[in-house]
Amino acid sequence: MSNMKLLEIKKLNKNFDNKKILTDINLSISSGKIVGLLGKNGAGKSTLIKLINDLLTPSSGEILVNGKEIGVESKKVISYLPERTYLNKQMKVSEVIELFRDFYQDFDEEKAIRLLKDLDLDINQSLTKMSKGMQEKVQLVLVMSRKADLYILDEPLGGVDPATRDYILDTILSNFNENASVIISTHLISDIERILDEVIFIDKGKIVLQSDADKLRNKEKSSIDEIFRRMFKC
Amino acid sequence: MELAFDNNIPIYIQLLEYMKIYLISGVFKCGEKLPSVREFATTFKVNPNTMQKALAELESMNLIYTERTNGKYVTKDQTVIDKLKDEYAVTLAKSYYQGMKRIGLGKADSIKYLEGIDE
């Protein structure tokens, strides 16, 4: 396993009709990293994430997880937090837990219940009765309670208050292990940059930069947020 | 112990500075066993890899050492810590004196102001 990359993407292209959404994406991510996928709205972050999760089909190119083409096997080892919920909001939290238990062999139910308890959440409550921030926390807890190789979180910080944001970052930090990696897509860079090992800048469907976060700060003598703003000034 | 970080400076360098101050001020004492990387990362709310990098740097400066199966310890050599403390004090003193010079005060005045500070 030593030299094998957890995720490897080679010459990936995605078109919708004749429009190029992603162009010649090449990247590799090894185990034990927290990686920020950073780009403006519409840069192609969510499309890339959906491709990695096998929810879209590439127009050309390869996506390998643990050295193998994505498919049934990769779904078992990727824990994905989508930008928009796929859960039926009429469900109670306890029912969502059952759903996860049935679907995912690597789901740690005890851990999920413990984390939800820390949040003072009543698992007999339905999602509709919860605030947006609460719903986001519930979903993050469920996603992070899987013992996956790769966690992919699409905009986990969207629309939540700063306290919730801190909670989300702590949950990510304390639940990832050295054998796993986390990809976090966001445009809210300053909130998240201190926990990142690596950053990937994506713009207009192309990867424009991949670097170690601290090396980039050192080289440019400024924050990732500042570097991003300078590079993509409107 | 939640630390404040400036996103403009590499996080591991800031962690390194915090750790040096903890060693100088005796939060972690000579020869004492240090928490694990993971415990540090959780307490400071930083990425474990970044914490590891800061600890590796401390180790290369001989301020801490690794006992193969037991984890990391603060150096048993007090003179290494004392030397670090001295270097730190010199840097702080220079920075203070630079500030005083900027507003037109000399060494004698700088000392006088220091003596006038209430503990």
Interface residues (C-beta under 8 A of the other chain):
Chain A: G32 K33 I34 L169 D170 L173 S174 E178 S190 E193 R194 I195 L196 D197 A213 D214 K215 R217 N218 K221 S222 S223 I224 D225 E226
Chain B: F5 N7 N8 I9 P10 I11 Y12 I13 A41 T42 K45 V46 N47 P48 N49 T50 K53
